[in-house]
Amino acid sequence: MRVPVKAGPITMGDAFTVLPFTNVLVELPLTGAQVAAVLEDAVAAYLDAGQAEGGGHPYAAGLRWHLDMSQAKGARFTQIEVKDRATGNWSAIDPAKTYIVATNDFIAKGQDGYATFKPIYDSGNYVNNYLLYTQTFVDYIRAQGTVSRPAAGEYSHQSVITKDGTKLP
């Protein structure tokens, strides 16, 4: 999300303010090890380049982790867990298991540092849902009726340590 969503009914104008591009949703099969690599890629794309901020910083639904940006690439993400959609239970990601990851086509093409996605996308091993992500966002909010900040246990970032070693609250 680029800007906060104001309280009240959601409009397409609101959605395009939050998600200003015309991206569509795609699904890619990734192993748990590739999911971890995608997370590492995204943070490394800006952190290792010395940038102050990262437009491609990862956030997810149904996936959570601990992030320590003071570590080297490959060791920044720990305790990566996936949520079972049927039971709601969280469990450690299985590096060998294949998961279906939904993202937008821009990210799936390896943009914003998501390099691990690129060869999968380039091989044609994905499903394009042809769903504009702004419309999907609006449809989701309208179907829920009311949305609010999720419980802390649902956050993708369970803990964060900055590059200088400061643990964020």
Buried (B, 14 or more C-beta within 10 A) or exposed (E): EEEEBEEEEBEEEBBBBBBEEEBBBBBBEBBBBBBBBBBBBBBBBBBEEEEEEBEBBBEBEBBBBBBBBBBEBEEBBEEBBBBEEEEEEBEEBEEEEEBEBBBBBBBBBBBBBBBBBBEBBEEEEBEEBEBBBBBBBBBEBEEEEEEEEEEEEEBBBBBBBEBEEEEEE
